[in-house]
Amino acid sequence: MARKGAYAKAIALGIMTALSASFLEERAARAEPASLVQITLTGHASDLALAHFSPDGSRVVTAAADRTVRIWDAKSGAQLRVLIGFEEGVWCVAFSPDGKLLATATRDGAAKLWDTETGKHVADLVGHQAMIEDIAFNEAGDRIVTASQTRRRWCGTLKARSSRRSTPIRSG
């Protein structure tokens, strides 16, 4: 366990974005290693639960026991957003396929949707009574599924909302 005030570090290793699959295959055939870039992401105040790349690879999301989710620029390591408002540590996250939304789930069973560009809380996914083990979007990005320790699955359709307030969404 990290001491209070100590910073946890997440290391994101990324292959240079300009490399195409055929270029990598060509370099591998010539036994030339791909260049790796190491970026240190500093900001969380306790143990990290995860680190994931966005679908386009331009951002990294980290979640921690410090009750925050942070979105970082994958090239520079600059912190872009800090998502707050969690009552427990964040256990799992998922980017929508277009990278515009982020679904988060916590140890106390709370699931939320966030706008990744603004960092604003968009909706609550209600109904879980226990820790959520996993959360995911479908390929189209219009449905979310969660899995809980109580063996309850949340699966709902996301509908376009014009309201700026965060809205509870129930499984439908």
Buried (B, 14 or more C-beta within 10 A) or exposed (E): EBEEEEEBEBEBEBEEEEEEEEEEEEBEEEEEEEEEEEBEBEBBBBEBBBBBBBBEEBBBBBBBBBBBBBBBBBBEBEBBBEBEEBEBBBBBBBBBBEBBBBBBBBBBBBBBBBBBEEBEBBBBBBBBEEBBEEBBBBEEBBBBBBBBEEEBEBEBEBEEEEEEEBEEBEBE
